[in-house]
């Protein structure tokens, strides 16, 4: 997904693409198409919750995640290993207190479920994942909507969420550049700010767009 949000796959019948040590398909266009292992890992609801908490905290131990998610620590540890094996998270040894201490962090980067050039191999699994993602989008809209009313009605002076709807004429190249710019701004912010800063909040951002053929 883009770890910011879209997941998935490996290829159908095509020449084998080169991969790095974690199994990512390496593309000359910088597009990372997720492997089947990533897709399967992301479809599990608890693993998606773990990834979201890790994305917000940046670094966490299994015990921290278990406490926040109210889940048994051994269950969290199992799912962390699955996510790590899939290449979605990795250890951060520089944060560990000793050799036995395991601190986890999301793998940096963004991925896509598939493209016409690199289609998903398992359409059923991809469909399950896409439905899960839609439900996650709905959940964010539901949570955000109550804060919109507090803000527009003057009950809260600070904006905790935002909603924008735009109709913008663009050709395909301009649209692709538009979304690349959004991704670059998000990556820049992630490098410049840390969630431990008391003046910083982690914004959960979903971007959805459709042209007039949809």
N, C-alpha and C positions, 0 to 999 in steps of 0.2 A: 504494500500500500504505500501511499506515501506514508511513512512513519509519521509523518504528519498525516498520513492516512489511507492509501489504497493498497491491497496486497496482491501478490501471487505467483506464480507458476513455473513451469518449465515448458519446453516446446513440444509440439507435435512432431510429425515426421519431417525433420529438416537436419541439415548438417549440425553436428554438435558444436555449440558455442564454447569458447574458453570460459573457465570459471576461476574465481579466486579461492582461497583456502576455506572460506565459509560457504561456498556453493553458489554465490551470486553469478548470474549470467552477466558477462562483461560486454557492454555495447559501445560501439564507437560514438553513439549519440548520447552517451551518459544516462541512458534509460536503463534502470535495473528492474527486470521482470522477476518477480518472486518465484522461488522454487515451490514444488508441491509440498515440501516439508514446512515452508513458511505459511503457505495457504492453510494447511491442516492445523498448524499451531494456532493461527489467528482465528479460526472458526470456533474455538472453545471459549465460552463466555467468561470463565474465570481468568483465562490467559489474557483476554482483551482487557479485563479490569486491571490485571497486574501491569500490563504494558502502559495503560493510561496513568496509573499511579507513578510508575517509574518515569514516564515522560514528564510528569509534573515535579517529581522530587529530584530527578536526574540520577541520584545514587540512592540505593537502599539495600538493606539486608533482608533476608527471608523473614526474620522475626518482625522487622518494621512493617513489612507488607502484610504479614498475617494479622498483626494488631489493627492496622488501618482497615483491612478488608473483612475483619472478623471471621477469619478462616484458619483452620488448623495449620500450624507451621510446617508439618511434614507434607501436607497437601501443596502448600505454596512452594516448598523446596522442589517437589516433583515437577510442578509446572514450570518453575524457573529453569530446571535442567532441560526440559523439552523446548522451551523458548530459546535457550542457548544453543542447543543442538541444531535448531532450525536456522540460527544465524540472526535472530531478531534482537537478542540482548547479549551482553558479554560481561566478563568480570572486570572490575576496576581495582587491580591489586594495589595501586598507589593509595587507595582509600582504606585498605585493610589494616587492622591493628596488628595482626600477626599472620602466619602462614595458614592458620586454620580459619581465619575470618574471611568470609566471602561477601563481597560487596558487588552489586549488579548495576548496570547502566544500559540504557538502550543503545543499540548500534546506530551510529549516525548515518543519515542518508534517507532517500525516499525511493519508493518502488511503485510499480504499477501492476495491476492484476493481469494485464495482457494488452497487446496491440494487434492490429491486423498483420503486422510483420512477424510478431511473436505471440501467436494465440495461445490461450490456456490449453493444457492437455486434458484436464478433467473439468468439463463444463458443469457437471452436477455439483462438484465441490465448489467451484467458483461461484455458482448461483447461490449456494448456501451462504458463502461468505458475503456476497453482495447484499443479500437480504439482511444479514446481521448488521452490516454497515448502515443500511437504510434505517433499521431500528435504532442504532446508535445516534444517527442524525436526528430522528424524531425526538429522542430523549433529550438531546441538547436544546432543541427548539422549545420543548415543554418547560425545561428548567429556566431557559432564558426569558420566556414570555412574561413570567410573573415580575421579573425585574424591570422589563420595559415599562409596564404600567406604573410601577412605583416611581420611575424616573419621569415619565411624561406627565404624571399627575402631581408632581412636585413633592412626593413623599420621601424621596431620596435624592440628594443633591449630586451624587456621584453615579456615573454610568458604569454598570457592572457587566453589561452585555450590549450588543449592537445588532441591528438588522438593517440591511441595505438591499434595495431592489433597483436595478438599473437596466435600461434598454440602450445598448451601445452598438452602433453599426461598425463592424470590423470585418476585414477579410481573414482568412484562416491564419495566415502568417502573423498578423497583428494579434489575433486571439491567443495564439501559442506564446507569443512574446509577453502578452499581458499576464498569463499564468506563470511563466518563468520569472517575471518580475516579482509577483507575489511570493513565490517560493524563495527567491533570493532575499527578499526583505525579512521573511521569517527566519531564514538561516542566519542572517546578519544579527537579528535581535537575539537569537539563541546564543550566539557567540559573545555578545556584549553584556547581557544581563544574566544574573544567577537567581534562582528562586529563593535562595536563603536571604537575599536582600529584603529588608522589611518594606521597602518602597516598591517592590516588584511583585506583580501577580502573574500567575501562569494563565494565559488566555487560551481557552479551548476553541479552536477556530475550524469551522467547516466551510468549505467553499463549494457551491454547486452552481452550475451554469448550463444553459441550453440555448441553442440557436433556434431560429424560427421554423426549422424542419421537425422539431421534436413535438 
